Amino acid sequence: MIDTDDWAYIGLLCVDAMYSPILQTHHATELSIEFDSSLLVKNGTKASAWLVRDGKEQQVWQRVESGIDEHVAITSLPANGAAEVRVYFLYEGMREYFWKIDNVRIEGK
């Protein structure tokens, strides 16, 4: 969880990220990412999910409006022959409210 609803964040850009461990793909051809998300914002904040395949980053999801108690399922992401993958969640905003992430699942097929 990141919570920027504090006077300390007035006029400051907050950029914070949460990373998964590096995962071996074991020759998977397709990947999926699921997580629960609660994002409460006013304006200007971005919450995004990124897939990193062998060091190459790709944004796979973004939200710029509030969304509470959402289940996000990003499916059919090609593995692109990667040996290792990782996922990270990126929050970029000023003094807003919060983003909570839970129940992250990363799966290969």
N, C-alpha and C positions, 0 to 999 in steps of 0.2 A: 504494500500500500504506500502511496505517496499522498501527502496531505499538505497543500500549499495555502490553506485558509488561515494564514497567520500574518500579522503585521510585518514580520521579518522578510516576507516575500514581496512587499510593495516595491514596484519599480525594478525588480530583479527577474531575470529570466531563469527559470529552473529547468534544467535538463538532467533527467535521471533515468537510469535503465536498470532492468533486472535481466540477468542472463541465465540460461539453462546451462547445465554442464555440456561439454562436447560429447556427442553421441556417435557411435559407429553405425553406419547405415546397413552393414551386413548385406550388401548388394540389393537393397530395396530399389525399386523403380519409381515408387510413388510415396509421398509423405502426406501426413495430415497433422494439423495442430488444432487442439480444442482447448478452450479455457472459459471460465466464468469471469465476467467483467462488469464492474459498476463504475461509471464515469460521470462525475457531476462537474460541469464547467459553466462559465458565463460566456466568454468569447475568446478566441485566439489561442486556445490550448489544443494541442494535438496529442493523441494517444495512438501508438502504432505498434504493430508486431512485425518483426523482421526474421527472415530465414537466412541463415548463413551456411552455404555449401562450400566446403573446402576453402573458407576464407572469403568467398564472394557473397556480398550482402544483397538481399532483395526484400523490399517492403511488400508484405502480403496482406496487410490489413491496416486501415486507418479509421479513426473516429474523431470528429471535431465538434460533435454535439453531445449533449448528455444522453446517456443510456444506462439505466439502472437495472441490475439483475439480468443481464443478458448472457446467454450461452452462445459463444462464438465457435463455429466449426469451419475451418479452412481446409478443404479437401482437394484431392487430386493435384497436389503440387509435385511436379516432376523432380526426381532426385538428381537428374542430370549427371549420373555417374559418380556422384560425390562419395568419398569414403567416410567423411565426417560431416555432421551437421550440428548446428546449435540454433536456438531461437532466443531472441531477446525482445523485450517490451520497452518501448521508449516513450517517455512523457516529456513534453516540451510546453511550458506555459508560464504565465506570470502568477500573480496572486489569484487563485481560483478556489476550487474546493478539493476534490480528491479523485484518485483512480485506485480501485482495488481489483486485484487479479487473484484468482484461486482455481484450484482443480485443473492445473495445466497437464495436458496429455499430448505427447508427440509420438506418432506411430508411423512405421514404415510398412509398405506392402510389397 
